[in-house]
């Protein structure tokens, strides 16, 4: 069975997010970001920019992990970054690019409402 995890985060600064996406894809941060993904067990990361009436969002898709693994890896990165890249994520990307106050407790896990099998 394929494992996949999805997270949706606000984009407080779309231009900064696009620069970050370019850096982690082919730029100066690409090797460090790939190492971060490998440590989390991620086999592939896909990023989407979704414009909505409520504001811009990033849709993050990680192949190779389940939602609990995604939450655990991101949580440990925020609480105890283990590399310069993880400190950059925790101290700049999450609070400035996404506008998330990391001093606040994380939201509760998503609650499954339904599972439908055709």
Helices and strands as residue ranges (DSSP letters): E 4-10, H 14-25, H 30-39, E 44-52, E 55-63, H 67-79, H 84-88, I 89-97
